[in-house]
């Protein structure tokens, strides 16, 4: 099921943050240190787990047992079994629950357990059956049953006791079935039972007043003449609080049929359905591919009798995205320029709260970009539709969980309490929803980077895609629409001449992508990949010379040669707006991965700590165990800091590099995905479309695949050579060798690809029998992060021909091991012609 521990801790932390800042804007400034700190959320999780263990132990001992808390005007059902031992058919008429409800406010009890006849009728005849139709009835939200006042209802004082005079007092204070103000109402169905048969009956009761409710039994009228009353007798749990109770197997009172009825509460009903007819047609099929994206509509209905507020949604993975309904316009761009986009980059994605990336605030108003407690209220009987986007991932049958938490809204929740007074948290409820979907494979995407040996600082990006569809027998093609790359330090350029015109087909995606027309570079053509076909595309990664405060989106299509955005500010910002929407899922996936990785490391350290304590083999005192449980969150936070630093190079790079930018940026924001400082990564999104079918009907779907945090220049370590090598020379020459050998200038540049680490190396030229190098052919040097050095040499060639000048060997010493030599496979070709020949 849903990871309840993470959900409860995250929701509790979000509740405290939102409640403490209800008088302020819910902008990114609200996401302070408490909300952004993963350590604080994990500490809250530890606290919740300890409290859950304490409640479980108290429940087993029987020391703390409380009845179920229910709300007024909400029906509850009691199901029981009945058996007819007679050899004839009987009809049980007007079956109803027998109960009593004590209201502490009025000091009275309404009960139907006594055989108290109404004042207005002493006997019931066949002529009086028509009067029953005039009896008042009640109906409630979420239920189709009709409720009536129970029979033999009487009104007594709260402390009526069990004296013999109670029966006479009940007769004198009987209310009757025509009462308009009973404390509770019941259903009165009729049941027919055959000879020697069993029946399972479900009766309902709805409290109308606050107080203590106790269900006593069931009453029915046999053959329409005789009233029968059966009292429920349920065994309570075994008491484990004392040694005597354990030895004698003493049982406590059963609280199953007891309830504490409190004020009216909201009741949230959640439904999810496709957003439009095209999506409905699409989702009517049983075929769902990996990475498929679709538009859905989340419908929230308040079936209760009180307003609901502060609705939060927790999912088991970042598969659901709620797009803000309000976007900045072109007028805002012309007035504020890049400031508007910077605020968008730092703001949370999909109304996320907290660092997990799976906890979201559900917007209830159209202008939901700013949180307003007076607007985000769901009134009783009101229904709100929230547009969402869903992206499937994984393989096989996938379960998508949704856990909703909502609070009871009141005017007191918006007022500031006086100083010194305790703040009572508002009452809240939970609602759950589950989607189970079979997911079929679609495509796989991988990418690799290698330094360019021709231009300094540039890299070659190779993206490999393969079609693995298996959802149907034919027409398994996948159409690649475009590739979008998001980075703050690099821009991507398309290498021409890779795709033939015969491999292109008309795109299934219109020029106005989705529900907006913000994309100026949507491709009108797509690259078709057949079943089991593999395609490799190459792109040029070029560093951005000037410091760019905004994230650059390179939209690479298959019909536009350059795939670059126009230089106008308005066009660039429009492309930025569209690219930010494409990366919404990726931003939340990054935040979720960081949070889950840190949480797992923390739990692993806790298990190691417990195992080390058990190895000592000495029994511990009770006070020592309590002291450790009290101080465990602080220890966990300290352990968390060290475990996060050693939890893998890739994870530590993300956390350390984003530390400076997370001061103002939310963990799920675009600025956290592409940090300002210390990062040298790119993020790749492949947008595709396909045709799926079911029941002889083909529909078009869209999807996207992600590759996140692909490092162009590593920070501290590199799997290959940490140095990049380039050369500058003339590739075609003509020389008269009768006058002597040719001396041609060759400039070799060595660059440290690492950003924060100094690299020590040894440069050497390998001897070649065909030509020689004149100059410094061997030396020892050290380069700081991102630094470079140029080595001027003279290539001495003695005859005409084609020569490969690549004769450099770089030896890098490794800490604690032998030095590693590196040879470079790329050829430096020089063609020399003899002018005499």
N, C-alpha and C positions, 0 to 999 in steps of 0.2 A: 504494500500500500504506500500511500504518500509518506514521505519522510516527515513524520509529525514533529519530531524534535526540532528540526531546522525550521519548520513552518511556524511553530509556536514561538520560538525565540525571535525569529525575524519579525513576526507580526507584533509581538510585545514591544520590541524595540521601535518599530514604526509607529505604534500607537502612542508611545511616550513622546516621540519626536513631533508627531503631528499635533498631539494635544497640547504640547508646550508652546507651539508656535501657531496656534489657531488664529491669532490676531495679525499675523504677518502673511506676506505673499509666499506661496509655495514655489518659489523659483529655486535656482541652484544654490542660492545663498542659504536656504534652509538646510541643505544637506551639509551639515557641519561635521565636526570631528567625530561626534558620537555616532552619527549615522554611517559615515564612511569607514569607520574603523572595523576591520574584520575581527580584531582581537576582542572588542567589546561585544560583538554579536556572539562569538563563540563562548565567551564568559557567560552570557545570558543563557546559552544552550546548556552549559554545565549546570547552571542554577536550576533550570527547568527539569533536567534529568534527576538531580538530587531531590527536588520536591516531589517528582513523580514516584521515586523509590520510597520516600517517606510516606506518601499517601497509600502506596500499595502495602507497606508494612502495617500501617494503621488499619487498613481495611481488613487484613488477615487477622489482626488481633481483635477486631471488633470494637476498638475504643472510639473511633470516629465513624459514626454512621448517620447520614442525613438523608431525608427523603428527597425525591426528585423535585426539582424546581420547574414549575410550569407557569404558563401565562393565561390570563383570562381570555375568553372568547376564542380559545383554540381547542377543538375537540380532541379527546384521547379515546383509544379503543382498548377494550379488554376482550381477549379471545380465550375461550374455554371449551371443553369437550363435554358432551352429554350422551347418556345411553338410555334407551328405552327397553326395560326388561320385560315389558308386557307383550302379549301375543296379538295385540291389536294396534291399529294406527291411532295416534293421538295428535292433537293440535294445541300448541302452546301459544296462546294469544297475548299480545301486549307485553312481550318480554322486555325487561328493563333492568338496569343496574340499580342496586340499592346502595346509597352512599349518604354521607353527612359532610357538611362543610361549615366549619366554625370560623366566623369572621370576628377578628379581634377588635376591629374598628367599631362595629355596632354592638358587640358583646352578645350576639345571638348565633344560634346554630340552626341551619336548615337540614333536616334529616328525614329520610324515608324508610328507616329500618323498623319503625314501630307500626303496628296495625291500627293506625289512627284514621277513622272514617271522617270524611269532610262534613262540615256543618250543614251544607245545603242538601245533601243526599244521604239517605240512610240505606237505600237499596238501589240496585241497578237492574232495571227491567229492559225488555226488548224495545219498549217504546222510548226509552231514554237513550238509545244508541245514537239517535240522530243529533243529540246534544253534543256528542263528542266531536262532531265536525266543526262545531263552533269554538273548540278549544284552541287557544293561542299557540302558534308554532314559531320556531326560530330557524334560521338558516345562517351559515357562516361561510366565510371565504375558504376556498380550497376543499369544500365538502359538499356533496350533492344530497346528503341525508337531511331529513326533516326532524327537528328536535322539539320535544314537548316537555311540559312540567311533569315530574314523576308523580306516580300515585302515592297516596298516604303521606304526602309531604306535610311536615309540621315544623313549627318554629319554637325553639326552646332556648333557655339561657345557656351560655357557654359551659358552665359548671353544673350541668343537669345531673351528672353522676349516673348511677345504676340502681337507684332505690326502687321499691315496688310502686311508688307513686308516679313514676315516670310515664307509665302507660296511660294513666288517667290524665296527666298533664298534657301528654301528646294529643289525646283525643280532644281536649278542650282548646288546644292551640293549632289544630289542623288547618292547613292553608287551602288544600284542594287543587285539582288539576287546572282550574281556570285562573290561577294566580299569575299576575303580570310581572312580578318582581321576585322570582325564585333565585336562590344563590347558584343553582345548577339546573341544567336541563338534560334530558336523556332521549335516546331513540327508543321506539316501541314497535319493533317488527314482530311478525308472527312466524312460527316455525312448525312444520309438519314432520313428524317422525314415524317411520314405518315400524312394523313389529320387529322387536329384537334388533334394532338398528342403532348406530352411533351417528352423532352429528357434531360438527365443529361450528360454534356460534361466535360471532363477533358483535359485541354491543358497544355503543359509544356514549360518552358523557362529555358535556362541555361546561366548565365552571364559568359563572358570570360575575363572581365577586372574589375578592382577595381573602385568603385565609388558609386553613389547614383542611385538606381534602382527604377523606378516608372512604374507600370503596369496600363495602361490607359483603355484598353477595349479589344474587340475582332473584328477581321476582317475576312471576308470570301467572296468567289466568288459565287454568286447566278446563278445557271444554267450554270456555266462555262463562263459567259459573264460579269456580272455586279458585281463590288466590293462593298460590304456593310461594314460599320463600325459602331459598337455599343460601346458607352462609358459606362464604369461601374460607377455607382453613389451609393456610400455606405455612410450611415449615421455614423458620428463619435460619440464618447461617450459624454454624458452630462457633461458639465463643472460645477464643484462644488467649484471653487476657490474663486469666489466673490459672494456677495449677489445678484447683478444684473443678473449674469449668471444663478444663481439658480432660480430666479423668472421668468426670460424669457425663461428658459429651452434652453439655448444656447448650441449648439453642436460644438465640435471641429472637426478638420480634421481627417478623418479615416486614420490610418497608416497600415491597413491590407495589402494593396497592395504596400506598400513602404518597401524598404529593403536597408540596408547598406552592400554593397558587399566589402569584404576585401580579404586578401591573401588566397592562397590555404591552405586547412586544411586536416588532415587525417580523414577518415571515417571508423570506426571500425564496422565490422560485426561479430557477435558472434553466434556460433553454438555449441551444445553439443550433443554428441553421444556416444554410448558404445565403449569401447576401443578395444575389440577383438570380435571374432565370438561367443565365449561362452557367453560373457556378452550380446552380441546383441541378442542371442537366449533367454537369461534370461530376458532381458528387453522388449522383444516382447510380453511377457505375461503381463496381467493386475494385477498380484498379487505382491504386495510389502509388506513385513512384517516389523513390528517395529524392529529397530536395524539392519536392513539389510545393508550390505556394498557391494559395487560393484565398479569396475573400469570403469571410463569414460574418454573421451577425449574432452578437451575444445579447439575448433578451433577458432583462431582469424585471421581475414582477413582484411587488410587495403585496402579498396576500394577507398580511397581518392587519392589526388595527392601530398601529403606531408608526410614526415615520422612522425610516432607517437612514443612517449617515455613516460616513467614513467606511465605505465598502472597499475592502482590500481583496486581492486575488493572489493566491500562491499556486504555482504550477510546479510539477516535478522536473521540468526541463524548460529551457527558453524556446518553446515551440510556438508560442502565441505572442502576437505583437499588436498593441493598440496604438494606432497612428493618431497623432494629435490632429484635431479638426481645423485648427487655426494655424496658418503659415504666414510668414512675412510676405508682403507684397513688393512689387517693383518700386512703389513709392517709398516704402521703408528703406529699400536698398539705396535709392538715390539720395535719401536724406542722411541715413546713418552709415552707409557704406559697409565696411567689413565688420563694424562693431556688432551689427545684427547677427552676422554669421558666427562670430566668436561666442556670443551668448548661446546660440543654438548648439555649438560644438560642446560647450561645457554643461549643458542641461541634460537631465536624465533621458534615456530612451524609453519610450512606451510607458511613460508615467511610473517608472520604476522607483521603488523606495528601498534603501539599504543596499549593501554590497553584493547580494547573492545573484542579482539579475533575474530572479524568478518571482519577486514580490512586487506587485503593481497596485497602484491606486486606480480604481475604476472611475472614470469621469462620467458624471451624470448630466452635465450641461454641455451645450454646444461650445460655449466659451470656456473650455476646461483647461486651458494652458496655465491658469492661475487658480490655486485652490481657494475656494470661498465656502466656509461651512454653511452659510445660509442658502447657497445655490445647490450644493451637492447633497441634496436631501431627496429621498424617495418616499413620497407620501403614500398613505394606505390606498390601495387600489390603483396606484400609478404603475406604468410600464415604460421602461427606457430601453432603447436599442443602441448598442455600442458596436460600431464597426471594428472588426479585428481581422488580422491576417494570420494564417496558419501555415507553418512549414514543417513537413514531415522529415524525419531523419531515422537512421538505423535501418535494420532489416528484420523481416518476419512480422509477427503481430506485435504492434506497439501500443502500449497503454498510456494515454495522455490524461493526467489527473488535474483537476481544478478544485482548490479549496478556497471558499469564500468566507470572509469574516466581516460582519457588519455590526454596528452599534445602534442602540436605542437613542434617538435624538430627542433632546429636550432643551428648553430655554436656559436651563441651568448650566448646560455644557458649554455655552458661549459666554457666560459671565465669569469674570475673574474672581476667585474666592478671596475673602479677606485674609490679611496676613496672620499667620499663626494657626489657621484652620486647616484641617486635613482635607485633601482632595479625594473624593470618592470616584473611582473610575466608572465610566458608564457601563451598563450591562451590554453584553455582546452575545452574538450567536454565530453558528457555523453552518455552511451549506457545502455540499460536495457534488461534483459532477465528474463523470468518467467517459472518455471516448476510447474505444478499442478499434484499431484500424490495422488491416494487413498491408504492409509496405513492401513493394517489389523493387528490385535493384534497377537503377537507371544508368548512370555513368560514374566513372571514377576519374578523379583529377589529381594530378601530381605536378610538381614544379621543381625546377633546379636552377641554380644560378652559378655562373662562372665569370671571372673577370675578363674584360675585353683587353686584348693584347695590342690593340691598335690605338685606342683613345684612352687617355688617362682618366680614371674615375668612373668610366662607364662599365656596365655589366650586360651580359646576355641572359635573358630570362627565357627558359624553355618550359612551356606548358603542355603536358601530355594528357589527353582525354581518350577514354575508351568506352564504347557502348556495351553495356552488360544487360540489356533488357531481356526479360524472360516472361513478360506478362501475357503475351499472345503469340500466335503462330506466324503471323506475317505483319508487314508494315511496322517494323521495329526501329525505324530510323529516329534519330534525335537531331534536332536542328539548333545549332549554336547561334544565338542572336548577337551577343556582344560579350566582351570581357571588360570588366571595370576594375581598375586598380586604384586603391586609396593609399596615399602616403603623404607625409609632410616634408619629406626630404628628397623624394625622387619623383620623376614623371616618366611615363612609359610611352615609347614611340613604336609604331608598327613598322616592321620590315616588309617592304613590298615584294611582290612576286612569289608569295608562298601558296596562294590559293588560286586555282584555275577558275575561270568563269563557269565551266561546266559543273563544278562542285557546288555552286551557289544556287539557291532556290528562293522563291518569294517567302518572306518572313510571315509567320502567323501572327506576329505582334504588330499592331497598328502603330502609326506614327505618334499617336497619343497614347502613351503607355498607361494602362490601368485606369485609375479614376482621376488622373490629372494630366495636364498637357505641359508639364514643366521640363520635359526632356528634349533638348534641341538636337540631339545627335543619335536618336534611335535608328538602328539600321533597318533599311527596307529590305535587306537580303539576309539570308542565313546560310550557314555552312552545314551541309547535311553529312551526318556520320551514320553509316549503315551498321547493321548488327555485327558485333564482334570486330568492328573496325577500330583502329587506333590512329589518332591524329596528334601530331606534335607541331605546335606553333611557337615561333621564336619572336621575341620582342627585345628592344633596346631600352635598358634602364639608364636614364640620364640623371645625374644629380642636379638639384636646383641650386643655382649659384647664390642668389640672394636669399636671406633668411625669410622664409614664408611663414607668416603667422596663421595661415589657413591651410586646411587639408586640401591637397590637390587630388582631383578625380580624373583619371585618364580613361575615357570611354572609348574602347577600341572595338570598332565594328569591322565587318568583312566587306563592306562596299566603299567605305571612306578610306582613302589611302593613308592618311596620317593618323586618323583617329583622335586628333587633338581638338581641344575646345578653342573657340575663337578668343582673341585677346581682349575683346571688350569686357568691361567690368560687369555689365549686366548679364551678358551671356555666361561669363565665368561663374557668377553667383547662381544663376539658374541651374547650371550643371552641378554646382556644389549642392544645391537643394535636392536635386534628384539623386545624386550619389549618396547623400546622407540617408535618404529613405531606403536605398538598396542595402546599406550597411547596418540597418537596425538590428537584424537578427545576429549579425556578426559581433556587434558591440555587446549584446547581452550574453552571447556564448562565451566571449572572452571573460566577462565578469563572473559568470557562473563557473567556468573552469578554474579561475584563480581562487574563488571562494571554496569550492569543493576540494581542491588540492590542499589548501591550507587547513581545512577542517579535518581531512583524512590524516594529514601529518600530525595535527594536534592529538587526535585520538590514538594514533600509533605511539606517540610519546607517552601518553597516559597509560597505555597497556604495558609498555616497557617499564615504566615507573612502578606499576603494581606488581609486575613479575619480579623485579629486583627486590621489592619488599618481601614477597613471599619466599624468595630464596634464602632469606636470613633464617627462616625456620623458627623464630622466636615468637611466642604469642604476644600480642600487643594489648595494651590497656584500652579500656573503653574511651577514656579521655584522649588518648593519643589518636584513636581512629576519628573521633569527632573533630579534633584539632586539624587533622589532615584534610577532612572533608570541608572544613571551613576555609582553609587556606589553599584549596586545590585550584580555584579559578585564577588566583594571582600566579601560582606556579605554572598553570597552564599557559598563561599569557607570556611568561618568560620563556617557557619551552617553545611556545609558538614562534617567538622571534627567531630562536636559533634553528628550529626545524624549517621555517620558511626560507631561511638563508641557505640551508643545505638540501632543500627539497628538489634539487635539479637545477641545472644551469639555465635552462629556458625559463623556468618559473621565476628564479631569482632576478633574472634580467628584466622581466616585465615589472616586477614589484619595485626594484631599485630605480629603474629608469623613469617610472611613472610617478615617483614620490613627489617630485616638485610640481608636476602638473595636476596631481590629485588634490592639491590644496583648494583649488577653486572648481575642479571638474568632478562630476559624478562618476562613480566606477563604471556605469553603463553608458557613459557619454562617448561621443566621437573623439573628444580630446584624450580620453583614456586609451582608446584603441590606437590612436596615432599621437604619442606624446610629443611634447615640444622639444625636450632635451634628452640626450643620451640614447635615443632610439635611431635605428637605421633599418627599419623594417618596412615591408610593403604587405598589403592585404589584397587578395585577389578574389573577385566574385565572377563566376561564369553564369550568365543568364541563358537559359535554353528553353525550348518548347518541344512538345511531342504530341502525337496523336494516339489516344487510347480509346478503347471501345469495349462495349458490353451490350449484349442483346441486339446485335446487328446495328449498332449506332456508334459512330465515331465522334469524339469530342476532342477539343484542343486544350491542352494544359500548359502551364508555365512552371518553371522551377529555377533554382539557383543553387550552385555549389560554392563552398568557401574554402580558401586556404588562408590561414591567419598567421601573422607574425613571421613572415618569411624574411629572414635576416639577409640583407644585402652585404653589410659590413658587420662582422661579429664584434661583440664588445670585448670579451676577454680571451676566448678560445675559438679555434677553428679546426674543423676536421681535416682540412687540407693545408696547403701552405698559407701562412698568415701574411705573406708578401705577394704583391701583384707586380708583374714585370711588363714593361712596354718599351718599344724601341722606335727611334725616329731615324730614317735613312731614305736614300733614293733607291727605288726598286728597279729602275731601268737605266743603264749607263752604257756609254761607248768610250773605248780607250785604245790608244795605240801602244801596244805592249812592246814594240821595238824600242821605245824610249824608256822602258822600265816598268815595274809593277804599278798597279793602281792603288792609291791610298784614298779611301773614301771615309768621310766622317760618319760615325754611328754613335748616337746618344741613347744610352740605356737608362731608363728611369725605374727606380725601385720604390714602391709605395707600401706603407704599412696599412693593411686592410683593417686591422683592429682599431677600435675607437679609443679605448681606455687603457690599453696594455702596451708597454714598451717591448719591442722585439729586438733581440740581439741575433746577428747572423754573420756568416762569412761568405763573401763574394769571390767566385773563381771562374775563370774561363777555361773550358776544356780544350786541350790541344787538338788541332785539326791539320791533317796533312795537305789540304788543298788551299788553305789561306791562313793568315795570321792576324792577330790583333796587336796593335801597338798602343801602349798606354798602361794605365793601372789595371792589370788583369787579375789582381788578387788583393783583397784587403778585408779587414774586420771592422764592423760598424754596428751601431745601435740606433734604432728609430723609435721615437715616441708615437703614441697613437695618432693615426692620420697623417703623419709626417712622411716625406719622400726625399729621395736623393737622386741626382743625375750623375751618370758616369760617362764622360766623353772619351771615346776610343776612335782609333783609326783601323779600318779593315783593309789589310794589304792582300790584294788578289794578284796572282801571277799570270793568269791566262783567262781567256773568255769562257763563258759557261753559265750555268745556273747553280747558285750557291744558297745553302741554308745557313744563315748567320746565327741561328739559335744554338749557342754553345755555352750558355750560362748555367752554372750550378750554384744554388743557394743552400747553405747548410745552417740549420737552425738548431741550437742546443735545447734540449728538453730538461726540465728540472727533475733530477733524480734518475735520469736515463741517458743513454748515448745520444749524440747529435743525429738529426734526421736530415739527409740530403734530399733536395727537391730538384727534379728536372722538368722542364716545361715542354709540352708536346707541340705547341703551335710553332709553325715554321715562319722564319723571317727570310723570305725569298728575295734574292737580288739577282737580276739578269744582266750579265755583262757581255757586250759584244766587242769583238776585236775590229777596230776600224780599218785596219790594213786588210784583213781577210774579206 
